[in-house]
Amino acid sequence: MDDTSQEFQTLFSKMSAFVTDCMSGHDPSHNPAHVHRVVALANKILEAERALHPTTQYNGALVKLAALLHDIGDRKYLSKVDPGSEELDPTTMVQHALLARGATPELASQVQKIVSNVSYTSECKDPALARQLIDDGLVELGVVQDADRLDAIGAVGIGRCFTFLGAVGKKYCVDGKWEMSNSIEHFGDKLVKLEGMMKTVTGKEMARVRTERLKVFAGWWEEEMSLVSATP
């Protein structure tokens, strides 16, 4: 499907409404605004990578739909595909929703494949799988993966990290420790590692800049918190 066609625009509009319906009740770290930032980042990366690699064929419709739908089925915020539906399997939710709104079986299957392999957790479980899928021709996965990870770092990523902690982070805290410092610990546990996991040239450069912002912020945090620890 051509991502400039009216057919695609109609499908994208339907899926955007679906995402808003599913995610409007989520906290601001994973709400529709996050999704649309990822779509914008994916578009930016796609345009730059096409210029850098003119012989590589990128499916723009696949990138844009996968970016839009990448958080549907997230187990932290598992939502029903449709009101009253019992279809809760995160491995098929996106495919089901696309087919119900007029997507071709091939497009729906490919979008589901990207969405099912885009997450940091999925890649940590099987580090070779995402790279193999990209090498086998699913280059759109790298674009969407990088876009999602870019929104987790930099100034926006810092905001999202603290927002998540305040909204639902208590249940993830160890030994009942629910403090702002949990977010700073998350920088080291995960966020600063994302730069090294980027798949595109464009994503790597953007991640370098945003990761430096994380490190600067963490330095400011340590400086200010050191005054508290030094108090008699």
C-alpha positions as CSV (number, residue, x, y, z in Angstrom):
1,M,0.0,0.0,0.0
2,D,1.3,3.4,-1.0
3,D,1.6,5.6,2.1
4,T,0.7,8.7,0.0
5,S,-2.6,7.2,-1.2
6,Q,-6.1,8.0,0.0
7,E,-6.6,4.4,0.9
8,F,-3.6,4.6,3.3
9,Q,-4.7,7.9,4.7
10,T,-8.1,6.4,5.5
11,L,-6.7,3.4,7.1
12,F,-4.2,5.4,9.2
13,S,-7.0,7.7,10.4
14,K,-9.0,4.7,11.5
15,M,-6.0,3.2,13.3
16,S,-5.2,6.5,14.9
17,A,-8.7,6.7,16.4
18,F,-8.3,3.1,17.5
19,V,-5.0,3.9,19.3
20,T,-6.7,6.9,21.0
21,D,-9.5,4.7,22.2
22,C,-7.2,2.1,23.6
23,M,-4.6,4.4,25.2
24,S,-6.3,7.6,26.2
25,G,-6.6,6.4,29.8
26,H,-2.9,5.6,30.1
27,D,-0.6,7.8,32.1
28,P,1.3,10.4,30.0
29,S,4.4,8.2,29.7
30,H,2.5,5.8,27.4
31,N,-0.4,7.8,26.1
32,P,-1.4,8.7,22.5
33,A,1.0,11.7,22.6
34,H,3.9,9.3,23.1
35,V,2.7,7.3,20.1
36,H,2.5,10.3,17.8
37,R,6.0,11.5,18.9
38,V,7.2,8.0,17.8
39,V,5.4,8.3,14.5
40,A,7.0,11.7,13.9
41,L,10.5,10.3,14.8
42,A,9.9,7.3,12.6
43,N,9.0,9.6,9.7
44,K,12.2,11.6,10.3
45,I,14.4,8.5,10.4
46,L,12.7,7.0,7.4
47,E,13.3,10.2,5.3
48,A,17.0,10.4,6.3
49,E,17.6,6.7,5.8
50,R,16.1,6.7,2.3
51,A,18.5,9.5,1.4
52,L,21.5,7.6,2.9
53,H,20.5,4.3,1.4
54,P,18.8,5.0,-1.9
55,T,19.0,1.4,-3.1
56,T,17.2,0.1,0.0
57,Q,13.4,-0.3,-0.4
58,Y,11.5,1.0,2.7
59,N,7.8,0.5,3.0
60,G,6.5,3.8,4.3
61,A,3.0,2.5,5.1
62,L,4.6,-0.3,7.2
63,V,6.8,2.1,9.1
64,K,4.0,4.6,9.9
65,L,1.4,2.0,10.9
66,A,3.9,0.0,13.1
67,A,5.0,3.2,14.8
68,L,1.4,4.2,15.4
69,L,0.5,0.7,16.8
70,H,3.8,-0.2,18.6
71,D,2.4,0.0,22.1
72,I,-0.9,-1.9,21.5
73,G,-0.5,-5.1,23.4
74,D,2.0,-3.7,25.9
75,R,1.5,-5.9,28.9
76,K,1.9,-3.0,31.3
77,Y,-1.2,-1.4,29.7
78,L,-3.0,-4.3,28.1
79,S,-6.2,-3.0,26.4
80,K,-8.9,-4.8,24.6
81,V,-8.9,-4.5,20.8
82,D,-12.5,-3.5,20.7
83,P,-15.1,-2.8,23.3
84,G,-16.6,-6.1,24.4
85,S,-13.9,-8.1,22.6
86,E,-12.2,-11.0,24.3
87,E,-9.2,-10.8,21.9
88,L,-6.4,-10.0,24.3
89,D,-3.5,-11.9,22.8
90,P,-0.7,-9.4,22.4
91,T,0.8,-11.5,19.6
92,T,-2.3,-10.9,17.4
93,M,-4.0,-7.8,18.7
94,V,-2.6,-5.4,16.1
95,Q,-3.2,-7.8,13.2
96,H,-6.8,-8.3,14.3
97,A,-7.4,-4.6,14.6
98,L,-5.9,-3.8,11.2
99,L,-7.9,-6.6,9.4
100,A,-11.1,-5.3,11.0
101,R,-10.4,-1.9,9.5
102,G,-9.6,-2.9,6.0
103,A,-5.9,-3.7,5.9
104,T,-4.7,-6.5,3.6
105,P,-3.7,-9.7,5.3
106,E,0.0,-9.2,4.2
107,L,0.2,-5.6,5.6
108,A,-1.5,-6.6,8.9
109,S,0.9,-9.6,9.3
110,Q,4.0,-7.5,8.7
111,V,2.9,-4.7,11.0
112,Q,2.2,-7.3,13.7
113,K,5.7,-8.8,13.2
114,I,7.3,-5.4,13.8
115,V,5.1,-4.6,16.8
116,S,5.9,-8.0,18.3
117,N,9.7,-7.4,18.0
118,V,10.1,-3.7,18.7
119,S,10.5,-3.7,22.4
120,Y,13.6,-3.6,24.5
121,T,12.4,-6.5,26.6
122,S,11.8,-8.6,23.5
123,E,15.3,-7.9,22.2
124,C,16.9,-8.6,25.6
125,K,15.3,-12.1,25.6
126,D,16.6,-12.9,22.1
127,P,19.3,-10.3,21.0
128,A,19.9,-11.9,17.6
129,L,16.2,-12.0,16.5
130,A,15.7,-8.3,15.7
131,R,18.9,-8.1,13.8
132,Q,18.1,-11.2,11.8
133,L,14.7,-9.9,10.9
134,I,16.3,-6.7,9.6
135,D,19.0,-8.5,7.7
136,D,16.3,-10.7,6.2
137,G,14.6,-7.6,4.7
138,L,12.4,-6.2,7.4
139,V,14.3,-3.0,7.5
140,E,11.3,-1.1,8.8
141,L,11.7,-2.8,12.1
142,G,14.9,-0.9,12.7
143,V,13.3,2.4,11.9
144,V,10.4,1.9,14.3
145,Q,12.6,0.4,17.0
146,D,14.9,3.4,16.9
147,A,12.0,5.9,16.9
148,D,10.5,4.3,20.0
149,R,13.8,4.2,21.9
150,L,14.6,7.8,21.0
151,D,11.4,8.9,22.8
152,A,12.8,7.1,25.9
153,I,15.9,9.2,26.1
154,G,16.8,12.9,26.1
155,A,14.7,15.5,27.8
156,V,11.4,13.8,26.8
157,G,12.7,10.5,28.0
158,I,13.6,12.0,31.4
159,G,10.1,13.4,31.7
160,R,8.5,10.1,30.7
161,C,10.7,8.2,33.2
162,F,9.6,10.3,36.2
163,T,6.0,10.3,35.0
164,F,5.9,6.5,34.8
165,L,7.5,6.3,38.3
166,G,4.9,8.6,39.8
167,A,1.9,7.0,38.0
168,V,2.5,3.3,38.2
169,G,6.1,2.8,39.3
170,K,5.4,1.8,42.9
171,K,4.6,-1.8,41.9
172,Y,8.0,-2.1,40.2
173,C,9.9,-0.8,43.2
174,V,12.2,-3.2,45.1
175,D,11.7,-3.5,48.9
176,G,9.0,-0.8,48.9
177,K,11.5,1.9,47.9
178,W,9.3,4.4,45.9
179,E,11.5,7.4,45.5
180,M,12.5,9.8,42.7
181,S,16.0,8.2,42.7
182,N,14.4,5.1,41.2
183,S,14.2,7.0,37.9
184,I,17.9,7.9,38.0
185,E,18.7,4.2,38.6
186,H,16.6,3.4,35.5
187,F,18.9,5.7,33.5
188,G,21.8,3.3,34.2
189,D,19.8,0.1,34.2
190,K,18.3,0.7,30.7
191,L,18.2,4.1,29.2
192,V,21.9,4.8,28.6
193,K,22.2,1.3,27.0
194,L,19.7,2.2,24.2
195,E,22.3,4.2,22.2
196,G,24.3,1.0,21.6
197,M,21.1,-0.8,20.4
198,M,20.2,1.6,17.6
199,K,19.9,0.0,14.2
200,T,19.9,3.0,11.8
201,V,22.6,5.5,11.1
202,T,20.2,8.3,11.8
203,G,18.9,6.8,15.0
204,K,22.5,6.3,16.3
205,E,23.4,9.9,15.8
206,M,20.1,11.2,17.4
207,A,20.6,8.8,20.3
208,R,24.2,10.0,20.9
209,V,22.8,13.5,21.4
210,R,19.9,12.5,23.6
211,T,22.0,10.1,25.7
212,E,24.4,12.9,26.5
213,R,21.4,14.9,27.9
214,L,20.6,12.0,30.2
215,K,24.2,11.9,31.5
216,V,24.3,15.7,32.0
217,F,21.0,15.5,33.9
218,A,22.2,12.6,36.0
219,G,25.3,14.7,36.9
220,W,23.1,17.6,38.0
221,W,21.1,15.2,40.1
222,E,24.1,13.8,41.8
223,E,25.5,17.3,42.5
224,E,22.2,18.5,44.1
225,M,21.6,15.3,46.1
226,S,25.2,15.4,47.4
227,L,24.2,18.4,49.5
228,V,21.5,16.3,51.2
229,S,23.8,13.5,52.0
230,A,26.4,15.9,53.4
231,T,23.9,17.4,55.9
232,P,24.9,16.4,59.5
